[in-house]
């Protein structure tokens, strides 16, 4: 019986090892650069890489910029996009889809089974593109609600957060004051971001517009649909706040809510993790729906601030990328999303699913957002949406912040400008 020389065995093993290494597929994944989401991504990618030795994911946070959309647009133009990104604003998806920059996820044979096991068809249809395909996986929403300082309200004799515009203004009279007697106001009911950058308007004008209108967006059947009383009412309400000094016109440094210099702010669930980390002893806060015009019926809707997942067409491994996307939206990963970021997955039956029961028992404030997620709207599938919000931001600055134009005229002018943009 002949023996195989030891050196031959070692060389054979070495060749097998090198061959195995050559088969490893590597995917690049860009999550948000938010520190909480970086920690989440590290955890999920670490688990994936431990359990999928042949498909390794390299996590790189989105490069810093004024907005992630600018970074992604540059990457698309340069064809330097990652395989997967999970910080996709739906408003930019149409532009990417028209540029053939995205994989159509509904072409994966199990897409419908995967997505409908996680969310209702009502939510899913909000994200269909104009070409009839789904180029994004709905992942998470951050319903915009009113965050309020319980102690400041209590000390002002206010027992409930304001539900209507008129109640808000009454409360503003009590909460906006000079607390140290130096003749200058140093406490306000709230702050509206005065920066004219387009995306800020999603978190004030647009969220309030959805709430006031019972869930309308800016377009209907592809036509401008915001030249109405709801938009005018939002402009008028916020303009009054600035005119009466209830909102400061300057930019204040630091977290004014945490410093207790303002009584309310309009935010998503992401603020919970921040406040819980940095709040001082005795700091009390809670959440309520956005104020609406008097007589608006329940339920109150709001902007969902969705962020979704895409696979870019530059990937060399679409099937493997799809497997990682499914891992990102699994029940276990959705629980981690809640635990790390307090953000809400687009998952039906969150409140009654036993997977999340203990988490919501320990985090009742996040549960309020989980309940609100069913009463939200996203943005319209319009390629020029950034330009649309640029127009709204300019009108907002001119009319709402500085009071240089009557709200009705400002809204109507903005709507007509948007019509001209769409006709180009």
C-alpha positions as CSV (number, residue, x, y, z in Angstrom):
1,X,0.0,0.0,0.0
2,X,1.6,3.2,-1.1
3,X,1.7,6.3,1.0
4,X,1.1,9.9,-0.1
5,X,4.0,12.1,0.8
6,X,3.2,14.7,3.6
7,X,4.3,17.6,1.4
8,X,1.7,16.5,-1.2
9,X,-1.1,16.5,1.4
10,X,-0.1,19.9,2.7
11,X,0.0,21.4,-0.9
12,X,-3.4,19.8,-1.6
13,X,-4.9,21.4,1.6
14,X,-3.3,24.7,0.8
15,X,-4.9,24.7,-2.7
16,X,-8.3,23.8,-1.3
17,X,-8.0,26.7,1.2
18,X,-7.0,29.2,-1.5
19,X,-9.8,27.9,-3.7
20,X,-12.3,28.3,-0.9
21,X,-11.1,31.8,-0.3
22,X,-11.5,32.7,-3.9
23,X,-15.2,31.8,-3.6
24,X,-16.0,34.3,-0.9
25,X,-18.4,37.0,-2.1
26,X,-18.0,40.4,-0.6
27,X,-20.8,42.9,-0.5
28,X,-20.5,46.6,0.4
29,X,-23.3,48.0,2.7
30,X,-23.9,51.7,3.4
31,X,-26.0,52.5,6.5
32,X,-26.8,55.9,7.9
33,X,-23.9,57.8,9.5
34,X,-26.1,58.3,12.6
35,X,-24.1,56.9,15.5
36,X,-27.0,54.7,16.8
37,X,-27.5,53.3,13.3
38,X,-23.8,52.6,12.9
39,X,-23.9,50.6,16.1
40,X,-27.0,48.7,14.8
41,X,-25.3,48.0,11.5
42,X,-22.1,46.7,13.2
43,X,-24.2,44.3,15.2
44,X,-26.3,43.0,12.3
45,X,-23.3,42.8,9.9
46,X,-21.3,41.0,12.6
47,X,-24.1,38.4,13.1
48,X,-24.4,38.0,9.3
49,X,-20.7,37.5,8.7
50,X,-20.5,34.9,11.5
51,X,-23.3,32.9,10.0
52,X,-22.5,33.4,6.3
53,X,-18.7,32.7,5.9
54,X,-19.1,32.6,2.1
55,X,-20.9,36.0,1.8
56,X,-19.1,38.7,3.7
57,X,-20.5,42.2,4.2
58,X,-18.3,45.2,4.5
59,X,-20.1,48.0,6.4
60,X,-19.2,51.6,5.5
61,X,-21.4,54.4,6.9
62,X,-22.6,56.9,4.3
63,X,-20.0,59.6,3.8
64,X,-20.8,62.8,5.6
65,X,-22.5,65.6,3.7
66,X,-25.3,68.1,4.0
67,X,-27.7,65.3,3.0
68,X,-27.4,61.6,2.2
69,X,-29.2,62.3,-1.1
70,X,-26.3,64.4,-2.4
71,X,-23.8,61.7,-1.5
72,X,-25.9,59.0,-3.3
73,X,-26.6,61.1,-6.4
74,X,-22.8,61.7,-6.7
75,X,-22.1,58.0,-6.3
76,X,-24.8,57.1,-8.9
77,X,-23.2,59.5,-11.4
78,X,-19.7,58.1,-10.7
79,X,-20.9,54.5,-10.6
80,X,-19.3,54.1,-7.2
81,X,-22.5,53.0,-5.4
82,X,-22.4,50.2,-2.8
83,X,-24.3,46.9,-3.3
84,X,-26.8,47.8,-0.6
85,X,-27.9,51.0,1.1
86,X,-30.4,51.3,4.0
87,X,-30.7,55.1,4.2
88,X,-32.8,55.8,1.1
89,X,-35.3,58.6,1.2
90,X,-38.2,57.5,-1.1
91,X,-38.3,60.9,-2.7
92,X,-35.1,60.2,-4.6
93,X,-36.0,56.6,-5.7
94,X,-37.8,57.7,-8.9
95,X,-34.7,59.6,-10.1
96,X,-32.5,56.6,-9.4
97,X,-35.0,54.2,-11.1
98,X,-35.2,56.4,-14.2
99,X,-31.4,56.3,-14.4
100,X,-31.5,52.5,-14.2
101,X,-29.4,52.7,-11.0
102,X,-31.5,50.3,-8.9
103,X,-32.4,46.6,-9.0
104,X,-36.2,45.9,-9.3
105,X,-36.7,43.9,-6.1
106,X,-40.1,42.5,-7.2
107,X,-38.2,40.4,-9.8
108,X,-36.9,38.2,-7.0
109,X,-39.3,35.3,-6.9
110,X,-40.0,35.5,-3.2
111,X,-40.4,39.3,-3.0
112,X,-44.2,39.3,-2.5
113,X,-44.1,36.5,0.1
114,X,-41.3,38.3,2.0
115,X,-42.7,41.8,2.0
116,X,-46.4,40.9,2.6
117,X,-45.4,38.8,5.6
118,X,-43.9,41.9,7.1
119,X,-46.3,44.7,6.2
120,X,-49.8,45.4,4.8
121,X,-50.4,45.9,1.1
122,X,-51.7,49.4,1.9
123,X,-48.2,50.5,3.1
124,X,-46.4,48.5,0.4
125,X,-48.3,50.3,-2.4
126,X,-47.1,53.7,-1.2
127,X,-43.6,52.7,-2.5
128,X,-44.4,51.4,-6.0
129,X,-42.5,53.3,-8.7
130,X,-44.1,54.8,-11.8
131,X,-42.7,51.9,-13.9
132,X,-44.8,49.5,-11.9
133,X,-41.8,48.0,-10.1
134,X,-40.6,48.0,-6.5
135,X,-37.1,49.4,-6.4
136,X,-37.0,49.9,-2.6
137,X,-37.7,47.7,0.4
138,X,-39.8,49.6,3.0
139,X,-37.8,49.4,6.1
140,X,-38.6,51.9,8.8
141,X,-40.6,55.0,9.6
142,X,-40.2,57.8,12.0
143,X,-43.6,59.4,12.5
144,X,-43.3,63.1,13.4
145,X,-45.1,63.9,16.7
146,X,-45.1,66.7,19.2
147,X,-42.6,66.1,22.0
148,X,-43.4,68.2,25.1
149,X,-41.8,69.0,28.4
150,X,-44.2,67.7,31.1
151,X,-42.7,69.9,33.9
152,X,-42.9,73.1,32.0
153,X,-46.5,72.4,31.0
154,X,-47.4,71.5,34.6
155,X,-45.8,74.6,36.0
156,X,-47.7,76.8,33.5
157,X,-51.0,75.3,34.7
158,X,-51.5,73.3,31.5
159,X,-52.8,69.7,32.1
160,X,-52.9,68.4,28.5
161,X,-50.8,69.0,25.4
162,X,-52.5,71.2,22.8
163,X,-54.6,69.3,20.2
164,X,-55.5,72.3,18.0
165,X,-53.9,75.4,16.6
166,X,-56.0,77.6,18.9
167,X,-55.0,75.6,22.0
168,X,-51.4,75.7,20.9
169,X,-51.4,79.5,20.7
170,X,-53.1,79.8,24.1
171,X,-50.4,77.6,25.6
172,X,-47.7,79.6,23.8
173,X,-48.8,82.7,25.7
174,X,-48.1,80.9,29.0
175,X,-44.9,79.2,28.0
176,X,-43.1,82.0,26.1
177,X,-41.5,84.2,28.7
178,X,-38.5,86.1,30.2
179,X,-37.6,83.8,33.0
180,X,-34.6,85.7,34.5
181,X,-36.1,89.2,34.4
182,X,-33.5,90.8,32.1
183,X,-36.1,92.0,29.6
184,X,-35.4,89.4,26.9
185,X,-37.4,86.2,26.2
186,X,-35.4,83.2,27.0
187,X,-38.1,80.5,27.0
188,X,-40.3,79.7,24.0
189,X,-43.0,77.2,23.3
190,X,-40.9,75.8,20.5
191,X,-38.4,76.2,17.8
192,X,-39.0,76.0,14.0
193,X,-35.8,75.5,12.1
194,X,-35.1,78.7,10.2
195,X,-32.5,77.1,7.9
196,X,-33.9,77.4,4.3
197,X,-32.5,74.0,3.2
198,X,-35.3,72.0,1.5
199,X,-35.5,68.9,3.6
200,X,-36.2,70.8,6.8
201,X,-39.7,71.5,5.5
202,X,-40.6,67.8,5.8
203,X,-40.6,68.1,9.5
204,X,-42.7,71.2,9.9
205,X,-44.7,72.3,6.9
206,X,-45.2,68.9,5.3
207,X,-45.9,67.0,8.6
208,X,-48.4,69.7,9.6
209,X,-50.0,69.7,6.1
210,X,-50.6,65.9,6.3
211,X,-52.1,66.3,9.8
212,X,-54.4,69.2,8.8
213,X,-55.6,67.6,5.6
214,X,-56.4,64.2,6.9
215,X,-53.5,62.5,5.0
216,X,-53.1,64.4,1.7
217,X,-49.8,64.7,0.0
218,X,-48.6,67.4,-2.4
219,X,-49.8,65.8,-5.6
220,X,-52.9,63.9,-6.8
221,X,-52.7,61.9,-10.0
222,X,-49.5,63.6,-10.9
223,X,-50.9,67.1,-10.6
224,X,-50.1,69.8,-8.0
225,X,-52.7,69.5,-5.1
226,X,-51.4,71.7,-2.3
227,X,-52.9,75.0,-3.3
228,X,-55.6,74.6,-0.7
229,X,-56.9,75.8,2.6
230,X,-54.8,73.2,4.5
231,X,-51.5,74.5,3.2
232,X,-52.6,78.1,3.7
233,X,-53.7,77.2,7.3
234,X,-50.3,75.7,8.1
235,X,-48.5,78.7,6.8
236,X,-50.8,81.0,8.7
237,X,-50.5,79.1,12.0
238,X,-46.7,79.0,11.9
239,X,-46.4,82.6,10.7
240,X,-48.5,83.7,13.7
241,X,-46.0,81.8,16.0
242,X,-43.1,83.8,14.6
243,X,-45.0,87.1,14.5
244,X,-45.9,86.8,18.2
245,X,-42.4,85.7,19.2
246,X,-43.5,82.2,20.2
247,X,-40.8,80.8,17.9
248,X,-37.4,82.5,17.8
249,X,-36.1,83.7,14.4
250,X,-32.5,83.1,15.3
251,X,-30.6,79.9,15.4
252,X,-30.1,78.6,18.9
253,X,-27.1,76.4,19.7
254,X,-27.4,73.0,21.5
255,X,-30.5,71.0,22.4
256,X,-32.9,73.7,23.5
257,X,-35.4,71.0,24.5
258,X,-33.0,69.2,26.7
259,X,-31.9,72.6,28.2
260,X,-35.6,73.3,28.9
261,X,-35.5,76.5,27.0
262,X,-38.4,75.3,24.8
263,X,-41.5,73.4,25.8
264,X,-42.2,71.5,22.6
265,X,-40.5,70.3,19.4
266,X,-41.6,68.3,16.4
267,X,-39.5,65.1,16.1
268,X,-39.5,61.4,15.4
269,X,-38.7,58.5,17.8
270,X,-35.0,58.9,17.2
271,X,-35.0,61.6,19.8
272,X,-35.9,59.1,22.6
273,X,-32.5,57.4,22.6
274,X,-30.7,60.8,22.7
275,X,-32.9,62.1,25.6
276,X,-32.6,59.0,27.6
277,X,-28.8,59.1,27.3
278,X,-28.4,62.8,28.2
279,X,-31.4,63.9,30.2
280,X,-30.8,65.2,33.7
281,X,-32.5,63.8,36.8
282,X,-36.1,64.9,37.0
283,X,-36.4,65.7,33.3
284,X,-39.9,64.7,32.2
285,X,-41.1,64.5,28.6
286,X,-43.8,62.8,26.5
287,X,-45.3,62.7,23.1
288,X,-48.7,63.7,21.5
289,X,-50.0,64.1,17.9
290,X,-49.3,67.2,16.0
291,X,-51.7,70.2,16.6
292,X,-54.4,70.5,13.9
293,X,-57.0,73.0,12.8
294,X,-60.0,73.2,15.1
295,X,-62.6,70.6,14.2
296,X,-60.2,68.1,12.6
297,X,-61.4,64.6,13.3
298,X,-59.4,61.7,14.6
299,X,-57.1,59.9,13.8
300,X,-54.4,62.5,13.3
301,X,-52.0,61.5,10.5
302,X,-48.4,62.7,10.1
303,X,-45.3,62.4,8.0
304,X,-43.6,59.0,8.3
305,X,-40.1,60.1,7.4
306,X,-39.4,56.7,5.9
307,X,-36.0,55.3,5.1
308,X,-35.8,52.3,2.9
309,X,-33.3,49.8,1.5
310,X,-32.2,49.4,-2.1
311,X,-29.8,47.2,-4.1
312,X,-27.9,49.3,-6.6
313,X,-27.6,48.0,-10.2
314,X,-23.8,48.1,-10.0
315,X,-23.8,45.1,-7.8
316,X,-22.2,41.9,-9.2
317,X,-24.1,39.7,-6.7
318,X,-27.8,40.7,-6.8
319,X,-29.1,37.4,-5.3
320,X,-26.7,37.5,-2.4
321,X,-27.5,41.1,-1.8
322,X,-31.2,40.2,-1.7
323,X,-30.4,37.6,1.0
324,X,-28.7,40.2,3.1
325,X,-31.7,42.6,2.6
326,X,-34.0,39.9,3.9
327,X,-31.7,39.5,6.9
328,X,-31.9,43.2,7.6
329,X,-35.7,43.1,7.8
330,X,-36.1,39.9,9.8
331,X,-38.0,39.9,13.0
332,X,-34.8,39.7,15.0
333,X,-33.2,42.6,13.1
334,X,-36.4,44.6,13.6
335,X,-36.1,44.1,17.3
336,X,-32.5,45.3,17.2
337,X,-33.6,48.3,15.1
338,X,-36.0,49.2,18.0
339,X,-33.4,48.5,20.7
340,X,-30.5,50.4,19.1
341,X,-32.3,53.4,17.6
342,X,-36.0,53.6,18.9
343,X,-37.0,53.8,15.2
344,X,-40.1,51.9,14.0
345,X,-39.9,49.1,11.5
346,X,-42.7,48.8,8.9
347,X,-43.9,45.6,10.4
348,X,-47.6,44.8,10.9
349,X,-48.9,43.7,14.3
350,X,-45.9,45.2,16.1
351,X,-47.9,45.9,19.2
352,X,-49.2,42.3,19.6
353,X,-46.3,40.3,18.3
354,X,-44.6,38.5,21.2
355,X,-41.2,39.2,19.8
356,X,-41.6,42.9,20.7
357,X,-43.8,42.6,23.8
358,X,-41.0,42.9,26.4
359,X,-39.4,45.8,24.5
360,X,-42.6,47.9,24.4
361,X,-43.4,47.2,28.1
362,X,-40.0,48.7,28.9
363,X,-40.3,51.5,26.4
364,X,-43.8,52.8,26.4
365,X,-42.9,56.1,24.7
366,X,-41.7,54.2,21.6
367,X,-45.0,52.3,21.6
368,X,-46.8,55.6,20.9
369,X,-44.8,55.9,17.7
370,X,-45.5,52.2,16.8
371,X,-49.2,53.0,17.1
372,X,-48.8,56.2,15.0
373,X,-47.0,54.4,12.2
374,X,-50.3,53.1,10.8
375,X,-51.5,56.7,10.4
376,X,-48.7,58.2,8.3
377,X,-48.0,59.3,4.8
378,X,-44.7,59.3,2.9
379,X,-43.7,61.6,0.0
380,X,-44.9,61.6,-3.6
381,X,-43.2,59.7,-6.4
382,X,-42.1,62.8,-8.3
383,X,-38.7,63.0,-9.9
384,X,-38.4,66.7,-9.2
385,X,-39.4,66.4,-5.5
386,X,-36.2,68.1,-4.3
387,X,-36.9,71.1,-6.5
388,X,-40.5,71.1,-5.3
389,X,-39.4,71.4,-1.7
390,X,-36.8,74.0,-2.6
391,X,-39.7,76.1,-3.8
392,X,-41.7,75.4,-0.7
393,X,-38.7,76.2,1.5
394,X,-38.2,79.6,-0.2
395,X,-41.9,80.5,0.2
396,X,-41.8,79.3,3.8
397,X,-38.8,81.5,4.7
398,X,-40.3,84.5,2.9
399,X,-43.9,84.2,4.4
400,X,-43.8,82.1,7.5
401,X,-40.5,83.1,9.1
402,X,-40.2,86.7,8.0
403,X,-43.8,87.5,7.4
404,X,-43.1,89.3,4.1
405,X,-46.0,87.8,2.2
406,X,-49.6,86.8,3.1
407,X,-49.8,83.0,3.5
408,X,-52.5,82.5,0.8
409,X,-50.5,84.4,-1.8
410,X,-47.3,82.6,-0.9
411,X,-48.8,79.1,-1.1
412,X,-50.5,79.9,-4.5
413,X,-47.3,81.3,-5.9
414,X,-45.4,78.3,-4.8
415,X,-47.9,75.9,-6.4
416,X,-47.8,77.7,-9.7
417,X,-44.0,77.7,-9.7
418,X,-44.1,73.9,-9.1
419,X,-46.4,73.5,-12.0
420,X,-43.9,75.3,-14.2
421,X,-41.2,73.0,-13.0
422,X,-43.2,69.9,-13.9
423,X,-43.9,71.3,-17.4
424,X,-40.2,71.7,-18.2
